[in-house]
Amino acid sequence: MAYITLESGDIISEPTTLVQFLTNHGIFYEYWDPSVLSDRLQHGLDLSDQEKESVFECFQSDLERLSEQHGYTSHDMIILSATTTPNLEELLTNFQREHHHTEDEVRFIVDGEGVFTLTRNDERFGITVTPGDLISVPYGTRHYFTLTDKRHVKAIRLFQSKEGWTAIYDKDVSAS
Ligand SMILES: [Fe+2]
């Protein structure tokens, strides 16, 4: 399950406190059990399109429920790893530039780990996401993404519209 690292270095990992913290900061969070997946579907980093579809099918009811609740119109899968992403370091350098989007950034972590560093309510903190975590970084929230020492992540991305998910690096551009 996710944990939060505050600027003070304190860590919030107790589930109830974690969810309360995220809710207080307007960040939507759910936990979906990744053990419904076969070993290959969860841990494989070189999934075929057919296998990716199988992952979506395993979470179909949750994907449909969430899409209905929040107006998501599409989803896909992103896999970042040293073995399957030739330009991984270049991509990560780009992801580490602080930015925001005009729609929520919604990720369900299937495997691996990553860290979203956000500024909300004038507070900066890191959310380390691990398998089973579904998180929505609210639109307009300045943030960046990094991998952990595990150096890989596999996630389902949900979109309201792919145009809305373009990264806006300039802090002064309105998110509205
Ligand atoms: Fe982003």
Backbone and ligand atoms as CSV (ligand in chain L), in Angstrom:
chain,resi,resn,atom,element,x,y,z
A,1,MET,N,N,0.838,-1.205,0.000
A,1,MET,CA,C,0.000,0.000,0.000
A,1,MET,C,C,0.877,1.260,0.000
A,2,ALA,N,N,0.317,2.333,-0.463
A,2,ALA,CA,C,1.051,3.598,-0.592
A,2,ALA,C,C,1.560,4.088,0.763
A,3,TYR,N,N,2.555,4.958,0.719
A,3,TYR,CA,C,2.917,5.718,1.915
A,3,TYR,C,C,3.335,7.119,1.499
A,4,ILE,N,N,3.238,8.015,2.474
A,4,ILE,CA,C,3.488,9.428,2.198
A,4,ILE,C,C,4.731,9.878,2.935
A,5,THR,N,N,5.583,10.619,2.233
A,5,THR,CA,C,6.761,11.189,2.879
A,5,THR,C,C,6.579,12.703,2.940
A,6,LEU,N,N,6.515,13.228,4.159
A,6,LEU,CA,C,6.341,14.670,4.343
A,6,LEU,C,C,7.684,15.377,4.209
A,7,GLU,N,N,7.632,16.700,4.049
A,7,GLU,CA,C,8.881,17.466,3.899
A,7,GLU,C,C,9.770,17.331,5.125
A,8,SER,N,N,9.163,17.140,6.279
A,8,SER,CA,C,9.918,16.956,7.527
A,8,SER,C,C,10.659,15.623,7.544
A,9,GLY,N,N,10.311,14.751,6.620
A,9,GLY,CA,C,10.908,13.418,6.605
A,9,GLY,C,C,10.010,12.388,7.262
A,10,ASP,N,N,8.977,12.866,7.981
A,10,ASP,CA,C,8.030,11.935,8.606
A,10,ASP,C,C,7.293,11.140,7.538
A,11,ILE,N,N,6.957,9.910,7.887
A,11,ILE,CA,C,6.270,9.029,6.939
A,11,ILE,C,C,4.898,8.649,7.468
A,12,ILE,N,N,3.903,8.710,6.597
A,12,ILE,CA,C,2.550,8.265,6.957
A,12,ILE,C,C,2.296,6.970,6.203
A,13,SER,N,N,2.161,5.875,6.934
A,13,SER,CA,C,1.922,4.599,6.267
A,13,SER,C,C,0.729,3.839,6.841
A,14,GLU,N,N,0.249,4.289,7.990
A,14,GLU,CA,C,-0.904,3.601,8.589
A,14,GLU,C,C,-2.110,3.865,7.680
A,15,PRO,N,N,-2.782,2.799,7.213
A,15,PRO,CA,C,-3.789,2.968,6.158
A,15,PRO,C,C,-4.876,4.012,6.437
A,16,THR,N,N,-5.458,4.017,7.623
A,16,THR,CA,C,-6.541,4.970,7.908
A,16,THR,C,C,-6.021,6.407,7.879
A,17,THR,N,N,-4.837,6.616,8.486
A,17,THR,CA,C,-4.238,7.958,8.526
A,17,THR,C,C,-3.865,8.404,7.113
A,18,LEU,N,N,-3.360,7.453,6.337
A,18,LEU,CA,C,-2.965,7.743,4.954
A,18,LEU,C,C,-4.160,8.204,4.121
A,19,VAL,N,N,-5.238,7.441,4.195
A,19,VAL,CA,C,-6.426,7.777,3.394
A,19,VAL,C,C,-7.005,9.114,3.861
A,20,GLN,N,N,-6.981,9.339,5.178
A,20,GLN,CA,C,-7.490,10.609,5.726
A,20,GLN,C,C,-6.652,11.779,5.212
A,21,PHE,N,N,-5.334,11.609,5.221
A,21,PHE,CA,C,-4.426,12.655,4.740
A,21,PHE,C,C,-4.730,12.974,3.273
A,22,LEU,N,N,-4.864,11.911,2.463
A,22,LEU,CA,C,-5.117,12.118,1.028
A,22,LEU,C,C,-6.471,12.794,0.819
A,23,THR,N,N,-7.487,12.329,1.549
A,23,THR,CA,C,-8.823,12.921,1.429
A,23,THR,C,C,-8.780,14.404,1.799
A,24,ASN,N,N,-8.068,14.711,2.897
A,24,ASN,CA,C,-7.956,16.109,3.340
A,24,ASN,C,C,-7.296,16.988,2.277
A,25,HIS,N,N,-6.452,16.374,1.454
A,25,HIS,CA,C,-5.761,17.133,0.409
A,25,HIS,C,C,-6.456,16.992,-0.950
A,26,GLY,N,N,-7.670,16.461,-0.938
A,26,GLY,CA,C,-8.469,16.388,-2.167
A,26,GLY,C,C,-7.966,15.343,-3.143
A,27,ILE,N,N,-7.258,14.344,-2.624
A,27,ILE,CA,C,-6.686,13.319,-3.516
A,27,ILE,C,C,-7.475,12.022,-3.375
A,28,PHE,N,N,-8.041,11.582,-4.487
A,28,PHE,CA,C,-8.848,10.364,-4.500
A,28,PHE,C,C,-7.940,9.150,-4.446
A,29,TYR,N,N,-8.311,8.191,-3.587
A,29,TYR,CA,C,-7.493,6.974,-3.436
A,29,TYR,C,C,-8.394,5.753,-3.261
A,30,GLU,N,N,-8.022,4.647,-3.914
A,30,GLU,CA,C,-8.680,3.361,-3.668
A,30,GLU,C,C,-7.612,2.287,-3.705
A,31,TYR,N,N,-7.926,1.136,-3.113
A,31,TYR,CA,C,-7.024,-0.014,-3.204
A,31,TYR,C,C,-7.761,-1.140,-3.936
A,32,TRP,N,N,-7.179,-1.618,-5.024
A,32,TRP,CA,C,-7.737,-2.752,-5.764
A,32,TRP,C,C,-6.752,-3.911,-5.607
A,33,ASP,N,N,-7.266,-5.086,-5.280
A,33,ASP,CA,C,-6.397,-6.222,-4.975
A,33,ASP,C,C,-5.705,-6.762,-6.235
A,34,PRO,N,N,-4.375,-6.573,-6.348
A,34,PRO,CA,C,-3.690,-7.031,-7.565
A,34,PRO,C,C,-3.489,-8.552,-7.611
A,35,SER,N,N,-3.781,-9.237,-6.497
A,35,SER,CA,C,-3.543,-10.698,-6.486
A,35,SER,C,C,-4.596,-11.450,-7.310
A,36,VAL,N,N,-5.587,-10.729,-7.842
A,36,VAL,CA,C,-6.539,-11.378,-8.760
A,36,VAL,C,C,-5.846,-11.700,-10.095
A,37,LEU,N,N,-4.680,-11.106,-10.314
A,37,LEU,CA,C,-3.952,-11.338,-11.566
A,37,LEU,C,C,-3.047,-12.557,-11.443
A,38,SER,N,N,-2.814,-13.222,-12.568
A,38,SER,CA,C,-1.818,-14.295,-12.590
A,38,SER,C,C,-0.442,-13.652,-12.411
A,39,ASP,N,N,0.532,-14.477,-12.063
A,39,ASP,CA,C,1.898,-13.996,-11.894
A,39,ASP,C,C,2.399,-13.257,-13.133
A,40,ARG,N,N,2.136,-13.860,-14.276
A,40,ARG,CA,C,2.588,-13.288,-15.553
A,40,ARG,C,C,1.938,-11.919,-15.795
A,41,LEU,N,N,0.626,-11.852,-15.583
A,41,LEU,CA,C,-0.068,-10.588,-15.857
A,41,LEU,C,C,0.366,-9.496,-14.884
A,42,GLN,N,N,0.618,-9.880,-13.632
A,42,GLN,CA,C,1.030,-8.836,-12.690
A,42,GLN,C,C,2.492,-8.431,-12.888
A,43,HIS,N,N,3.367,-9.412,-13.005
A,43,HIS,CA,C,4.798,-9.086,-12.966
A,43,HIS,C,C,5.469,-8.988,-14.335
A,44,GLY,N,N,4.851,-9.520,-15.385
A,44,GLY,CA,C,5.462,-9.451,-16.709
A,44,GLY,C,C,5.591,-8.002,-17.174
A,45,LEU,N,N,6.783,-7.662,-17.682
A,45,LEU,CA,C,7.012,-6.285,-18.128
A,45,LEU,C,C,6.951,-6.163,-19.649
A,46,ASP,N,N,6.768,-7.298,-20.324
A,46,ASP,CA,C,6.737,-7.300,-21.792
A,46,ASP,C,C,5.397,-7.873,-22.271
A,47,LEU,N,N,4.298,-7.413,-21.657
A,47,LEU,CA,C,2.978,-7.960,-21.986
A,47,LEU,C,C,2.583,-7.632,-23.424
A,48,SER,N,N,1.956,-8.602,-24.072
A,48,SER,CA,C,1.392,-8.354,-25.402
A,48,SER,C,C,0.110,-7.528,-25.228
A,49,ASP,N,N,-0.401,-6.999,-26.331
A,49,ASP,CA,C,-1.659,-6.244,-26.259
A,49,ASP,C,C,-2.775,-7.126,-25.711
A,50,GLN,N,N,-2.765,-8.395,-26.111
A,50,GLN,CA,C,-3.774,-9.345,-25.635
A,50,GLN,C,C,-3.688,-9.527,-24.115
A,51,GLU,N,N,-2.468,-9.610,-23.616
A,51,GLU,CA,C,-2.284,-9.771,-22.164
A,51,GLU,C,C,-2.695,-8.502,-21.416
A,52,LYS,N,N,-2.418,-7.350,-22.014
A,52,LYS,CA,C,-2.863,-6.096,-21.378
A,52,LYS,C,C,-4.389,-6.074,-21.285
A,53,GLU,N,N,-5.050,-6.534,-22.354
A,53,GLU,CA,C,-6.517,-6.613,-22.341
A,53,GLU,C,C,-6.989,-7.531,-21.214
A,54,SER,N,N,-6.251,-8.619,-20.993
A,54,SER,CA,C,-6.615,-9.547,-19.919
A,54,SER,C,C,-6.523,-8.869,-18.551
A,55,VAL,N,N,-5.524,-7.997,-18.387
A,55,VAL,CA,C,-5.405,-7.243,-17.134
A,55,VAL,C,C,-6.623,-6.331,-16.972
A,56,PHE,N,N,-6.979,-5.627,-18.051
A,56,PHE,CA,C,-8.149,-4.733,-17.989
A,56,PHE,C,C,-9.403,-5.528,-17.629
A,57,GLU,N,N,-9.512,-6.737,-18.215
A,57,GLU,CA,C,-10.703,-7.566,-17.946
A,57,GLU,C,C,-10.786,-7.960,-16.481
A,58,CYS,N,N,-9.647,-8.211,-15.855
A,58,CYS,CA,C,-9.638,-8.579,-14.431
A,58,CYS,C,C,-10.185,-7.453,-13.555
A,59,PHE,N,N,-10.020,-6.220,-13.999
A,59,PHE,CA,C,-10.491,-5.075,-13.208
A,59,PHE,C,C,-11.664,-4.370,-13.885
A,60,GLN,N,N,-12.329,-5.081,-14.777
A,60,GLN,CA,C,-13.358,-4.447,-15.607
A,60,GLN,C,C,-14.458,-3.751,-14.794
A,61,SER,N,N,-14.954,-4.427,-13.745
A,61,SER,CA,C,-16.062,-3.821,-12.999
A,61,SER,C,C,-15.596,-2.555,-12.281
A,62,ASP,N,N,-14.379,-2.575,-11.727
A,62,ASP,CA,C,-13.851,-1.367,-11.066
A,62,ASP,C,C,-13.594,-0.262,-12.080
A,63,LEU,N,N,-13.059,-0.635,-13.240
A,63,LEU,CA,C,-12.786,0.373,-14.281
A,63,LEU,C,C,-14.090,1.019,-14.739
A,64,GLU,N,N,-15.131,0.180,-14.917
A,64,GLU,CA,C,-16.425,0.721,-15.366
A,64,GLU,C,C,-17.045,1.612,-14.301
A,65,ARG,N,N,-16.997,1.165,-13.046
A,65,ARG,CA,C,-17.578,1.954,-11.942
A,65,ARG,C,C,-16.896,3.321,-11.846
A,66,LEU,N,N,-15.567,3.299,-11.877
A,66,LEU,CA,C,-14.813,4.542,-11.723
A,66,LEU,C,C,-15.032,5.472,-12.919
A,67,SER,N,N,-15.067,4.856,-14.110
A,67,SER,CA,C,-15.263,5.660,-15.315
A,67,SER,C,C,-16.628,6.342,-15.288
A,68,GLU,N,N,-17.623,5.624,-14.780
A,68,GLU,CA,C,-18.966,6.203,-14.679
A,68,GLU,C,C,-18.987,7.334,-13.659
A,69,GLN,N,N,-18.297,7.107,-12.523
A,69,GLN,CA,C,-18.276,8.111,-11.452
A,69,GLN,C,C,-17.545,9.383,-11.874
A,70,HIS,N,N,-16.441,9.227,-12.611
A,70,HIS,CA,C,-15.566,10.378,-12.851
A,70,HIS,C,C,-15.472,10.783,-14.319
A,71,GLY,N,N,-16.212,10.108,-15.167
A,71,GLY,CA,C,-16.250,10.516,-16.569
A,71,GLY,C,C,-15.024,10.133,-17.376
A,72,TYR,N,N,-14.364,9.043,-17.001
A,72,TYR,CA,C,-13.229,8.603,-17.814
A,72,TYR,C,C,-13.756,7.928,-19.074
A,73,THR,N,N,-13.093,8.204,-20.174
A,73,THR,CA,C,-13.575,7.673,-21.450
A,73,THR,C,C,-12.632,6.636,-22.057
A,74,SER,N,N,-11.415,6.556,-21.510
A,74,SER,CA,C,-10.482,5.567,-22.058
A,74,SER,C,C,-9.441,5.195,-21.009
A,75,HIS,N,N,-8.786,4.079,-21.267
A,75,HIS,CA,C,-7.672,3.682,-20.400
A,75,HIS,C,C,-6.629,2.966,-21.244
A,76,ASP,N,N,-5.416,2.935,-20.726
A,76,ASP,CA,C,-4.367,2.156,-21.380
A,76,ASP,C,C,-3.395,1.697,-20.317
A,77,MET,N,N,-2.305,1.090,-20.739
A,77,MET,CA,C,-1.316,0.630,-19.771
A,77,MET,C,C,0.038,1.218,-20.123
A,78,ILE,N,N,0.731,1.682,-19.090
A,78,ILE,CA,C,2.104,2.163,-19.293
A,78,ILE,C,C,3.042,1.245,-18.510
A,79,ILE,N,N,4.118,0.842,-19.174
A,79,ILE,CA,C,5.140,0.028,-18.506
A,79,ILE,C,C,6.475,0.727,-18.676
A,80,LEU,N,N,7.094,1.068,-17.567
A,80,LEU,CA,C,8.414,1.678,-17.598
A,80,LEU,C,C,9.395,0.736,-16.921
A,81,SER,N,N,10.416,0.314,-17.649
A,81,SER,CA,C,11.439,-0.536,-17.036
A,81,SER,C,C,12.709,-0.448,-17.872
A,82,ALA,N,N,13.815,-0.758,-17.241
A,82,ALA,CA,C,15.106,-0.681,-17.937
A,82,ALA,C,C,15.157,-1.684,-19.092
A,83,THR,N,N,14.469,-2.811,-18.955
A,83,THR,CA,C,14.564,-3.847,-19.988
A,83,THR,C,C,13.592,-3.623,-21.149
A,84,THR,N,N,12.501,-2.905,-20.923
A,84,THR,CA,C,11.501,-2.767,-21.987
A,84,THR,C,C,11.339,-1.330,-22.489
A,85,THR,N,N,11.980,-0.377,-21.828
A,85,THR,CA,C,11.861,1.029,-22.250
A,85,THR,C,C,13.244,1.523,-22.648
A,86,PRO,N,N,13.546,1.544,-23.952
A,86,PRO,CA,C,14.900,1.868,-24.401
A,86,PRO,C,C,15.382,3.244,-23.934
A,87,ASN,N,N,14.463,4.208,-23.925
A,87,ASN,CA,C,14.865,5.575,-23.552
A,87,ASN,C,C,14.394,5.919,-22.138
A,88,LEU,N,N,14.471,4.937,-21.223
A,88,LEU,CA,C,13.918,5.117,-19.876
A,88,LEU,C,C,14.478,6.348,-19.159
A,89,GLU,N,N,15.790,6.495,-19.149
A,89,GLU,CA,C,16.378,7.597,-18.380
A,89,GLU,C,C,15.951,8.950,-18.936
A,90,GLU,N,N,15.851,9.008,-20.272
A,90,GLU,CA,C,15.421,10.256,-20.926
A,90,GLU,C,C,13.974,10.586,-20.536
A,91,LEU,N,N,13.118,9.559,-20.562
A,91,LEU,CA,C,11.713,9.741,-20.182
A,91,LEU,C,C,11.600,10.198,-18.738
A,92,LEU,N,N,12.375,9.540,-17.868
A,92,LEU,CA,C,12.297,9.868,-16.447
A,92,LEU,C,C,12.760,11.292,-16.180
A,93,THR,N,N,13.781,11.730,-16.930
A,93,THR,CA,C,14.260,13.108,-16.772
A,93,THR,C,C,13.126,14.076,-17.083
A,94,ASN,N,N,12.352,13.732,-18.106
A,94,ASN,CA,C,11.211,14.563,-18.486
A,94,ASN,C,C,10.117,14.528,-17.417
A,95,PHE,N,N,9.825,13.329,-16.913
A,95,PHE,CA,C,8.784,13.182,-15.882
A,95,PHE,C,C,9.145,13.924,-14.600
A,96,GLN,N,N,10.463,14.126,-14.395
A,96,GLN,CA,C,10.890,14.770,-13.150
A,96,GLN,C,C,10.773,16.288,-13.194
A,97,ARG,N,N,10.370,16.809,-14.356
A,97,ARG,CA,C,10.120,18.263,-14.437
A,97,ARG,C,C,8.734,18.535,-13.871
A,98,GLU,N,N,8.659,19.468,-12.942
A,98,GLU,CA,C,7.360,19.760,-12.315
A,98,GLU,C,C,6.370,20.294,-13.347
A,99,HIS,N,N,5.132,19.842,-13.267
A,99,HIS,CA,C,4.106,20.232,-14.242
A,99,HIS,C,C,2.719,20.041,-13.642
A,100,HIS,N,N,1.706,20.406,-14.408
A,100,HIS,CA,C,0.338,20.063,-14.026
A,100,HIS,C,C,-0.436,19.719,-15.292
A,101,HIS,N,N,-1.653,19.250,-15.101
A,101,HIS,CA,C,-2.523,18.901,-16.230
A,101,HIS,C,C,-3.868,19.581,-16.032
A,102,THR,N,N,-4.641,19.651,-17.124
A,102,THR,CA,C,-5.982,20.229,-16.998
A,102,THR,C,C,-7.022,19.159,-16.698
A,103,GLU,N,N,-6.596,17.913,-16.553
A,103,GLU,CA,C,-7.496,16.901,-16.004
A,103,GLU,C,C,-6.728,16.063,-14.976
A,104,ASP,N,N,-7.452,15.311,-14.164
A,104,ASP,CA,C,-6.817,14.521,-13.117
A,104,ASP,C,C,-5.869,13.488,-13.743
A,105,GLU,N,N,-4.791,13.185,-13.031
A,105,GLU,CA,C,-3.864,12.143,-13.486
A,105,GLU,C,C,-4.171,10.889,-12.667
A,106,VAL,N,N,-4.784,9.906,-13.321
A,106,VAL,CA,C,-5.309,8.742,-12.608
A,106,VAL,C,C,-4.492,7.509,-12.961
A,107,ARG,N,N,-3.959,6.870,-11.933
A,107,ARG,CA,C,-3.093,5.704,-12.152
A,107,ARG,C,C,-3.468,4.578,-11.198
A,108,PHE,N,N,-3.535,3.368,-11.748
A,108,PHE,CA,C,-3.663,2.184,-10.912
A,108,PHE,C,C,-2.367,1.384,-11.064
A,109,ILE,N,N,-1.675,1.167,-9.966
A,109,ILE,CA,C,-0.366,0.507,-10.022
A,109,ILE,C,C,-0.558,-1.010,-9.986
A,110,VAL,N,N,-0.145,-1.646,-11.081
A,110,VAL,CA,C,-0.255,-3.101,-11.203
A,110,VAL,C,C,0.993,-3.767,-10.620
A,111,ASP,N,N,2.154,-3.179,-10.901
A,111,ASP,CA,C,3.410,-3.763,-10.447
A,111,ASP,C,C,4.458,-2.659,-10.343
A,112,GLY,N,N,5.499,-2.914,-9.559
A,112,GLY,CA,C,6.555,-1.928,-9.407
A,112,GLY,C,C,6.139,-0.809,-8.465
A,113,GLU,N,N,6.857,0.294,-8.543
A,113,GLU,CA,C,6.620,1.421,-7.632
A,113,GLU,C,C,6.937,2.739,-8.326
A,114,GLY,N,N,6.382,3.802,-7.796
A,114,GLY,CA,C,6.734,5.130,-8.262
A,114,GLY,C,C,6.422,6.140,-7.174
A,115,VAL,N,N,6.944,7.345,-7.359
A,115,VAL,CA,C,6.689,8.399,-6.375
A,115,VAL,C,C,6.122,9.623,-7.088
A,116,PHE,N,N,4.928,10.038,-6.674
A,116,PHE,CA,C,4.375,11.310,-7.108
A,116,PHE,C,C,4.735,12.333,-6.037
A,117,THR,N,N,5.466,13.373,-6.430
A,117,THR,CA,C,5.740,14.461,-5.494
A,117,THR,C,C,4.820,15.618,-5.867
A,118,LEU,N,N,3.981,16.020,-4.896
A,118,LEU,CA,C,2.912,16.982,-5.154
A,118,LEU,C,C,3.040,18.199,-4.258
A,119,THR,N,N,2.500,19.305,-4.720
A,119,THR,CA,C,2.294,20.446,-3.843
A,119,THR,C,C,0.791,20.703,-3.783
A,120,ARG,N,N,0.219,20.526,-2.576
A,120,ARG,CA,C,-1.216,20.758,-2.354
A,120,ARG,C,C,-1.356,21.596,-1.095
A,121,ASN,N,N,-2.218,22.579,-1.129
A,121,ASN,CA,C,-2.433,23.447,0.039
A,121,ASN,C,C,-1.099,23.981,0.571
A,122,ASP,N,N,-0.220,24.408,-0.345
A,122,ASP,CA,C,1.110,24.935,0.013
A,122,ASP,C,C,1.989,23.929,0.742
A,123,GLU,N,N,1.657,22.681,0.651
A,123,GLU,CA,C,2.437,21.638,1.330
A,123,GLU,C,C,2.994,20.703,0.262
A,124,ARG,N,N,4.280,20.385,0.377
A,124,ARG,CA,C,4.873,19.457,-0.593
A,124,ARG,C,C,5.091,18.102,0.079
A,125,PHE,N,N,4.711,17.055,-0.597
A,125,PHE,CA,C,4.895,15.717,-0.030
A,125,PHE,C,C,4.984,14.699,-1.159
A,126,GLY,N,N,5.572,13.546,-0.847
A,126,GLY,CA,C,5.707,12.481,-1.831
A,126,GLY,C,C,4.737,11.354,-1.510
A,127,ILE,N,N,4.109,10.826,-2.545
A,127,ILE,CA,C,3.261,9.653,-2.369
A,127,ILE,C,C,3.936,8.505,-3.114
A,128,THR,N,N,4.425,7.537,-2.369
A,128,THR,CA,C,5.023,6.355,-3.000
A,128,THR,C,C,3.900,5.353,-3.243
A,129,VAL,N,N,3.679,5.031,-4.512
A,129,VAL,CA,C,2.584,4.123,-4.862
A,129,VAL,C,C,3.142,2.740,-5.180
A,130,THR,N,N,2.427,1.731,-4.719
A,130,THR,CA,C,2.868,0.339,-4.858
A,130,THR,C,C,1.686,-0.470,-5.411
A,131,PRO,N,N,1.885,-1.741,-5.768
A,131,PRO,CA,C,0.805,-2.501,-6.398
A,131,PRO,C,C,-0.510,-2.481,-5.607
A,132,GLY,N,N,-1.591,-2.202,-6.332
A,132,GLY,CA,C,-2.918,-2.146,-5.721
A,132,GLY,C,C,-3.412,-0.730,-5.492
A,133,ASP,N,N,-2.506,0.248,-5.553
A,133,ASP,CA,C,-2.894,1.638,-5.297
A,133,ASP,C,C,-3.503,2.279,-6.534
A,134,LEU,N,N,-4.667,2.874,-6.363
A,134,LEU,CA,C,-5.235,3.715,-7.412
A,134,LEU,C,C,-5.272,5.127,-6.862
A,135,ILE,N,N,-4.665,6.036,-7.599
A,135,ILE,CA,C,-4.563,7.405,-7.112
A,135,ILE,C,C,-4.927,8.382,-8.214
A,136,SER,N,N,-5.524,9.499,-7.808
A,136,SER,CA,C,-5.867,10.540,-8.758
A,136,SER,C,C,-5.230,11.848,-8.300
A,137,VAL,N,N,-4.254,12.306,-9.064
A,137,VAL,CA,C,-3.641,13.607,-8.783
A,137,VAL,C,C,-4.576,14.670,-9.361
A,138,PRO,N,N,-5.171,15.523,-8.513
A,138,PRO,CA,C,-6.182,16.461,-9.017
A,138,PRO,C,C,-5.632,17.420,-10.079
A,139,TYR,N,N,-6.462,17.762,-11.040
A,139,TYR,CA,C,-6.051,18.690,-12.102
A,139,TYR,C,C,-5.531,19.984,-11.484
A,140,GLY,N,N,-4.552,20.552,-12.142
A,140,GLY,CA,C,-4.000,21.818,-11.662
A,140,GLY,C,C,-2.952,21.664,-10.567
A,141,THR,N,N,-2.781,20.440,-10.052
A,141,THR,CA,C,-1.814,20.215,-8.970
A,141,THR,C,C,-0.408,20.090,-9.546
A,142,ARG,N,N,0.502,20.940,-9.060
A,142,ARG,CA,C,1.885,20.831,-9.522
A,142,ARG,C,C,2.500,19.549,-8.973
A,143,HIS,N,N,3.153,18.787,-9.844
A,143,HIS,CA,C,3.686,17.495,-9.418
A,143,HIS,C,C,4.770,17.008,-10.379
A,144,TYR,N,N,5.488,16.002,-9.949
A,144,TYR,CA,C,6.381,15.272,-10.856
A,144,TYR,C,C,6.449,13.826,-10.398
A,145,PHE,N,N,6.981,12.964,-11.278
A,145,PHE,CA,C,6.970,11.526,-11.024
A,145,PHE,C,C,8.378,10.956,-11.138
A,146,THR,N,N,8.717,10.076,-10.218
A,146,THR,CA,C,10.002,9.369,-10.298
A,146,THR,C,C,9.776,7.889,-9.977
A,147,LEU,N,N,10.723,7.081,-10.373
A,147,LEU,CA,C,10.693,5.670,-9.969
A,147,LEU,C,C,11.453,5.518,-8.652
A,148,THR,N,N,11.238,4.414,-7.981
A,148,THR,CA,C,12.017,4.097,-6.783
A,148,THR,C,C,13.201,3.229,-7.215
A,149,ASP,N,N,13.927,2.710,-6.238
A,149,ASP,CA,C,15.076,1.842,-6.540
A,149,ASP,C,C,14.668,0.584,-7.301
A,150,LYS,N,N,13.398,0.235,-7.254
A,150,LYS,CA,C,12.936,-0.931,-8.022
A,150,LYS,C,C,13.076,-0.691,-9.524
A,151,ARG,N,N,13.057,0.576,-9.923
A,151,ARG,CA,C,13.286,1.006,-11.311
A,151,ARG,C,C,12.288,0.451,-12.320
A,152,HIS,N,N,11.112,0.096,-11.876
A,152,HIS,CA,C,10.084,-0.226,-12.869
A,152,HIS,C,C,8.695,0.019,-12.288
A,153,VAL,N,N,7.780,0.289,-13.190
A,153,VAL,CA,C,6.383,0.448,-12.792
A,153,VAL,C,C,5.502,0.021,-13.958
A,154,LYS,N,N,4.390,-0.610,-13.612
A,154,LYS,CA,C,3.366,-0.956,-14.620
A,154,LYS,C,C,2.059,-0.416,-14.081
A,155,ALA,N,N,1.384,0.405,-14.862
A,155,ALA,CA,C,0.184,1.074,-14.351
A,155,ALA,C,C,-0.884,1.187,-15.432
A,156,ILE,N,N,-2.135,1.130,-14.987
A,156,ILE,CA,C,-3.259,1.456,-15.868
A,156,ILE,C,C,-3.507,2.954,-15.728
A,157,ARG,N,N,-3.634,3.647,-16.852
A,157,ARG,CA,C,-3.933,5.082,-16.852
A,157,ARG,C,C,-5.372,5.270,-17.303
A,158,LEU,N,N,-6.097,6.125,-16.617
A,158,LEU,CA,C,-7.482,6.423,-17.016
A,158,LEU,C,C,-7.557,7.883,-17.439
A,159,PHE,N,N,-8.282,8.132,-18.525
A,159,PHE,CA,C,-8.340,9.483,-19.089
A,159,PHE,C,C,-9.776,9.964,-19.276
A,160,GLN,N,N,-9.981,11.243,-19.011
A,160,GLN,CA,C,-11.240,11.866,-19.437
A,160,GLN,C,C,-11.109,12.206,-20.919
A,161,SER,N,N,-9.992,12.835,-21.256
A,161,SER,CA,C,-9.644,13.013,-22.673
A,161,SER,C,C,-8.129,13.081,-22.719
A,162,LYS,N,N,-7.528,12.466,-23.704
A,162,LYS,CA,C,-6.059,12.420,-23.707
A,162,LYS,C,C,-5.454,13.818,-23.884
A,163,GLU,N,N,-6.218,14.704,-24.508
A,163,GLU,CA,C,-5.717,16.076,-24.697
A,163,GLU,C,C,-5.490,16.736,-23.336
A,164,GLY,N,N,-6.404,16.439,-22.392
A,164,GLY,CA,C,-6.343,17.074,-21.074
A,164,GLY,C,C,-5.149,16.629,-20.267
A,165,TRP,N,N,-4.502,15.563,-20.736
A,165,TRP,CA,C,-3.418,15.036,-19.947
A,165,TRP,C,C,-2.049,15.534,-20.410
A,166,THR,N,N,-2.036,16.446,-21.367
A,166,THR,CA,C,-0.777,17.048,-21.795
A,166,THR,C,C,-0.125,17.750,-20.604
A,167,ALA,N,N,1.165,17.573,-20.437
A,167,ALA,CA,C,1.865,18.204,-19.314
A,167,ALA,C,C,2.063,19.692,-19.592
A,168,ILE,N,N,1.749,20.501,-18.591
A,168,ILE,CA,C,1.963,21.946,-18.681
A,168,ILE,C,C,3.067,22.290,-17.683
A,169,TYR,N,N,4.230,22.670,-18.240
A,169,TYR,CA,C,5.390,22.879,-17.365
A,169,TYR,C,C,5.399,24.272,-16.756
A,170,ASP,N,N,4.803,25.238,-17.466
A,170,ASP,CA,C,4.814,26.616,-16.997
A,170,ASP,C,C,3.834,26.771,-15.837
A,171,LYS,N,N,4.385,27.210,-14.705
A,171,LYS,CA,C,3.578,27.344,-13.492
A,171,LYS,C,C,2.468,28.394,-13.637
A,172,ASP,N,N,2.704,29.368,-14.524
A,172,ASP,CA,C,1.777,30.497,-14.601
A,172,ASP,C,C,0.570,30.225,-15.487
A,173,VAL,N,N,0.574,29.111,-16.191
A,173,VAL,CA,C,-0.563,28.824,-17.072
A,173,VAL,C,C,-1.716,28.286,-16.220
A,174,SER,N,N,-2.882,28.887,-16.360
A,174,SER,CA,C,-4.023,28.485,-15.542
A,174,SER,C,C,-4.456,27.075,-15.870
A,175,ALA,N,N,-4.900,26.358,-14.855
A,175,ALA,CA,C,-5.365,24.985,-15.055
A,175,ALA,C,C,-6.834,24.932,-15.364
A,176,SER,N,N,-7.492,26.059,-15.291
A,176,SER,CA,C,-8.955,26.024,-15.458
A,176,SER,C,C,-9.342,26.026,-16.919
L,1,LIG,FE,FE,1.741,14.386,-14.640
